[in-house]
Structures are given as structure tokens and as C-alpha cells.
């Protein structure tokens, strides 16, 4: 725990993260989960494990299980073909636009040394 310092070698850096064997997607999830808006954040190995297990795996597993049970219960275990109406296409277009805006906003967030 504590502030990372590249000059003092305090922290978990790219090559070190790779050497841990923790999958890159787990690192991505955790770093985005902790991403500070305007202040430093603190890193803790126990918190990485906790967030991975409780937030990512449990929630994702629960979502997948519920979706699979829904498909089995209402569709005989097979996802039916989807027919998109004009209203569906409009909704998808709006979601796509929102996703583009979201990505643009993420790109504008920059880390400022000493900030």
C-alpha cells in the first residue's frame, strides 16, 4: 500500500504485472474500477483479489447463470433468431452513439504527474 513511485521503484509496473500471472483482463477491470477522477488511488493486493472475486467473478457469474436459466426456461435452451423492428434499430443506434461518447470521454481523462 502507499503511493507508487517510478523513481523509487515502488509499485506494480507493466513488466511486473505480466510476471504475476494475473490475466491482463483482471488488471484492466481492477484499474478501471479504481480509476481516480482527480486524486491518487492506493493499491493493495488483497483488494485486487477481493474486487476480482466479489465484483467481477460473482456478479458476472450470476449474470451469466441468470441469462442461461432464462433461455432454458423460456426458449428450450436455444436463443431464438432475432427480428429487429424499426424501433429496435433506433434504440441500437442510440446505444451506439452513447458508447462512442463514452469512449471519447474516457480518452479525455489524462493522468497528470503530481496531480
C-alpha positions as CSV (number, residue, x, y, z in Angstrom):
1,X,0.0,0.0,0.0
2,X,1.1,3.6,-0.4
3,X,1.9,5.9,-3.2
4,X,3.6,4.5,-6.3
5,X,6.9,6.0,-7.3
6,X,8.6,5.1,-10.5
7,X,11.9,6.7,-9.5
8,X,11.9,4.7,-6.2
9,X,10.6,1.5,-7.8
10,X,7.6,1.4,-5.6
11,X,4.5,0.0,-7.4
12,X,3.4,-2.6,-9.8
13,X,4.5,-1.7,-13.4
14,X,3.8,-3.4,-16.7
15,X,6.6,-6.0,-16.7
16,X,5.9,-6.8,-13.0
17,X,2.2,-7.1,-13.7
18,X,2.8,-9.5,-16.5
19,X,5.2,-11.6,-14.3
20,X,2.5,-12.1,-11.7
21,X,0.5,-14.3,-14.0
22,X,-2.7,-12.3,-13.3
23,X,-4.6,-12.1,-16.6
24,X,-4.5,-8.8,-18.4
25,X,-8.3,-8.5,-18.3
26,X,-8.3,-8.8,-14.5
27,X,-5.8,-5.9,-14.3
28,X,-7.9,-3.9,-16.7
29,X,-11.0,-4.4,-14.7
30,X,-9.3,-3.5,-11.4
31,X,-7.6,-0.4,-12.7
32,X,-10.8,0.9,-14.3
33,X,-12.6,0.1,-11.1
34,X,-10.2,2.1,-9.0
35,X,-9.5,4.8,-11.6
36,X,-9.4,8.1,-9.7
37,X,-11.2,11.2,-11.0
38,X,-8.7,13.7,-9.7
39,X,-6.7,12.2,-6.9
40,X,-4.2,9.4,-6.3
41,X,-5.5,5.9,-5.6
42,X,-4.0,3.3,-3.4
43,X,-3.2,-0.3,-4.5
44,X,-3.5,-3.3,-2.3
45,X,-3.1,-7.0,-3.4
46,X,-5.8,-8.1,-1.0
47,X,-8.2,-5.6,-2.5
48,X,-7.3,-6.7,-6.1
49,X,-8.3,-10.3,-5.1
50,X,-11.5,-9.1,-3.3
51,X,-12.7,-7.0,-6.2
52,X,-11.9,-9.7,-8.7
53,X,-13.7,-12.3,-6.8
54,X,-16.7,-10.3,-5.4
55,X,-17.3,-7.7,-8.0
56,X,-16.2,-9.3,-11.3
57,X,-16.5,-13.1,-10.9
58,X,-19.5,-13.3,-8.6
59,X,-21.5,-10.6,-10.5
60,X,-20.5,-11.8,-13.9
61,X,-21.2,-15.4,-13.0
62,X,-24.5,-14.5,-11.5
63,X,-25.5,-12.6,-14.7
64,X,-24.4,-15.5,-17.0
65,X,-26.3,-18.0,-14.8
66,X,-29.5,-16.0,-14.8
67,X,-29.3,-15.5,-18.6
68,X,-28.7,-19.2,-19.2
69,X,-31.6,-20.1,-16.9
70,X,-33.9,-17.6,-18.7
71,X,-33.0,-19.1,-22.1
72,X,-33.6,-22.7,-20.8
73,X,-36.9,-21.8,-19.1
74,X,-38.5,-19.7,-21.9
75,X,-36.8,-20.8,-25.1
76,X,-36.0,-24.5,-24.6
77,X,-32.3,-23.8,-24.2
78,X,-31.9,-22.2,-27.6
79,X,-31.6,-18.5,-28.2
80,X,-34.2,-17.7,-30.9
81,X,-33.4,-15.7,-34.1
82,X,-33.9,-12.0,-33.6
83,X,-36.1,-9.9,-35.9
84,X,-35.3,-6.2,-35.4
85,X,-38.1,-3.7,-35.8
86,X,-37.5,-0.1,-36.8
87,X,-37.8,0.8,-33.1
88,X,-35.1,-1.7,-32.2
89,X,-32.8,-0.3,-34.8
90,X,-33.3,3.2,-33.5
91,X,-32.5,2.0,-30.0
92,X,-29.3,0.3,-31.2
93,X,-28.3,3.5,-33.0
94,X,-28.8,5.5,-29.8
95,X,-26.8,3.0,-27.7
96,X,-24.0,3.0,-30.3
97,X,-23.9,6.8,-30.2
98,X,-23.8,6.7,-26.4
99,X,-20.9,4.2,-26.5
100,X,-19.0,6.4,-28.8
101,X,-19.5,9.4,-26.5
102,X,-18.4,7.2,-23.5
103,X,-15.2,6.2,-25.3
104,X,-14.5,9.9,-26.2
105,X,-14.9,10.9,-22.5
106,X,-12.6,8.1,-21.4
107,X,-10.0,9.3,-23.8
108,X,-10.1,12.8,-22.4
109,X,-9.2,11.6,-18.9
110,X,-5.4,12.0,-18.5
111,X,-3.1,11.3,-15.7
112,X,-1.2,14.4,-14.6
113,X,2.1,13.8,-12.9
114,X,2.0,15.2,-9.3
115,X,-1.8,15.9,-9.9
